[in-house]
Amino acid sequence: MKNSNKIIQISKKVEDMAPSGIRAFFDLVLGMKDVISLGVGEPDFVTPWNIREKAITAYEEGYTSYTSNKGLISLRKQISHFLKYKFGMEYDPENEILITVGVSEALDLAWRTLINPGDKVLIPEPCYVSYAPLADMAGAKVISLITKAEHGFKMTPSELDQACQKDKIKYLMINYPSNPTGASYNKAELSALCKVIKKHDLVVISDEVYDDLTYDFEHVALSSLPGMKERVVYLNGFSKAYAMTGFRIGFACGPEKVIAGMTKIHQYTILCASINGQMAAEEALANGHKSVNMMKIEYKRRRQFIIESLNEIGLKCHMPEGAFYAFPSIKTTGMSSMDFAKDLLKEQKVALVPGVAFGPSAEGHVRISYATAFEDLKEAVVRIKKFIKS
Ligand SMILES: Cc1ncc(COP(=O)(O)O)c(C=O)c1O
């Protein structure tokens, strides 16, 4: 048999792409018994029953076909009403909204629609694992803006200004509440950033998939602020707040030209998101809010517990404003984040994600997901304490 390694070459870009640090680490967890996992970024709740039931009956009633490429018009109209009610934003359901396979697809489409080779994209770091690889695949030159722990991992207006003065930045990626740090921006902080965004004429991709999980203030959508709608591609989805990760439904809202471009790529690569997933998303928007609130109250209780506990055992940790992640410093242990995570897993069977998975600047930190049952969180703290002592 011929060696297929010699026959088939994969592209240089893909060859050079690092695999997701989260997945690589969780391959180690597979097959281990009695591990408490604080690793994966998904709700421990099962999707609320009314939403699951809607998906089941959709199949029973014979909804098994493609939908319009842009997604069900009924869902797009609902999203449009919802955004108007929640943030006062006006998006035309015919031309300014696209239903995607999760925010993940929307991110890929947005980069590929906007980027010309060599365009400079500024990405605050630590950040969600897919931003830089997807922008790079689209041909962008990625520049990191390193956020600081003493600022709660928030980009400041002057840091943004300086980064734009140093390099001719065309696009900014923003994610709040943030994965992995839980940092978010209130209205005053966003308004200050908007001044700089306008000063440098930036176009922004805003990933607000955790917006409903904001604990200390009202989330404000970036594109709802004056003069921002025309320069923002707003991304959101159902995975996190509604505990619908497996349904794979997200959406993008933006200027008609951008949504038309994204739709072109989407119609050739995906055709459409699944019909029963879209119908379940309609049910989520219509009748899912009570469940979201119940889950949010529980996350908030866990947040209080885990942040207090981590600080008590000597792992300094800021109070995250949203999402379901704690991002403590492990610098006092003198270990690298990868060694800390590997040894903790081996010795105490607790899985968390090493900070480096979210960019080199996140070394010295680990990410803990508190989308984990309260009892497990309690036990995990006991085990982490033992590990640090030893
Ligand atoms: C910040 C952020 N954006 C996007 C995604 C992907 O979400 P989806 O399930 O909608 O593709 C995730 C998933 O962890 C995330 O944390």
The ligand as an SDF file (V2000), in Angstrom:
LIG
                    3D

 16 16  0  0  0  0  0  0  0  0999 V2000
  -17.4330   33.0630   23.1640 C   0  0  0  0  0  0  0  0  0  0  0  0
  -18.0310   31.9540   22.3780 C   0  0  0  0  0  0  0  0  0  0  0  0
  -18.4670   32.1860   21.1360 N   0  0  0  0  0  0  0  0  0  0  0  0
  -19.0040   31.2190   20.3850 C   0  0  0  0  0  0  0  0  0  0  0  0
  -19.1180   29.9290   20.8650 C   0  0  0  0  0  0  0  0  0  0  0  0
  -19.7350   28.8850   19.9900 C   0  0  0  0  0  0  0  0  0  0  0  0
  -21.1060   28.8250   20.2430 O   0  0  0  0  0  0  0  0  0  0  0  0
  -22.1260   27.9930   19.3660 P   0  0  0  0  0  0  0  0  0  0  0  0
  -22.5000   26.7880   20.1440 O   0  0  0  0  0  0  0  0  0  0  0  0
  -23.2850   28.9490   19.1910 O   0  0  0  0  0  0  0  0  0  0  0  0
  -21.4630   27.6780   18.0870 O   0  0  0  0  0  0  0  0  0  0  0  0
  -18.6800   29.6270   22.1460 C   0  0  0  0  0  0  0  0  0  0  0  0
  -18.7490   28.2510   22.6690 C   0  0  0  0  0  0  0  0  0  0  0  0
  -18.1570   27.8920   23.6570 O   0  0  0  0  0  0  0  0  0  0  0  0
  -18.1320   30.6650   22.9370 C   0  0  0  0  0  0  0  0  0  0  0  0
  -17.6930   30.4400   24.1760 O   0  0  0  0  0  0  0  0  0  0  0  0
  1  2  1  0
  2  3  1  0
  2 15  2  0
  3  4  2  0
  4  5  1  0
  5  6  1  0
  5 12  2  0
  6  7  1  0
  7  8  1  0
  8  9  2  0
  8 10  1  0
  8 11  1  0
 12 13  1  0
 12 15  1  0
 13 14  2  0
 15 16  1  0
M  END
$$$$
